[in-house]
Amino acid sequence: MQPKARVLIVDDNRVVRDALADALSAEEGLRVAATCAFGNGAPVEAIERASPDVIVLPAAGERAIELTHTITRRFAGLRVVLFGMKEHPETVTEAIEAGAVGYVADDASTEDFRETIRLVARGETRLTPRIAATLVVRLATLASARRADERARNIKLTPREIEILALVADGLTNKEIATQLHVEEQTVKNHIHNILERLSLRRRHQAVQYAWETGMLRKRA
């Protein structure tokens, strides 16, 4: 008999964590290995401790996208599912580009949630025709985007900027980064603004992606 797929459930609300865990408790082939909060780098610590096969994250905007980037690059083979997501093509596309292999819409039923986790645990996924069509179109634009990324690779970041991006990659907010580095939150915001301007990027997670792909964060580890 195949071992059960281990699931890690992440949310800041304990009631939500417990409810999702209960929804999966009777599923054959699945086992909730752990639950944890979303902030202060807790998901990364929980992954290292529980060694899950699937991690379920709340679709909490850019923080969820950044954490998905971090997880899928640092922990090979770990499958990410975002729940509570608005099923807009651009939102789902961004999540998939970050590395998510499944999502649960914000109006999904409990059975939809279970089915998505079952599919992802088996290495499958489920997309609506609308989302699938959007992804095909998106693939057609990736070549030019990659060329733009290549032009940016000659730009070097300072050690402080790399340190801040590493903390962003761990899922910390600007306030949490400021606390850890003993600086003002505005100082952190200024650093991130400068990083994005120099790299000609719009989002924090894109800067983290740049740092991973150019080896800056790996060199720092």
Secondary structure, 3 states (H helix, E strand, C coil): CCCCEEEEEECCCHHHHHHHHHHHCCCCCEEEEEEECCCCCHHHHHHHHHCCCEEEEECCHHHHHHHHHHHHHHCCCCEEEEEEECCCHHHHHHHHHHCCCEEEECCCCHHHHHHHHHHHHCCCCCCCHHHHHHHHHHHHHHHHHHHHHHHHCCCCCCHHHHHHHHHHHCCCCHHHHHHHHCCCHHHHHHHHHHHHHHHCCCCHHHHHHHHHHCCHHHHHC
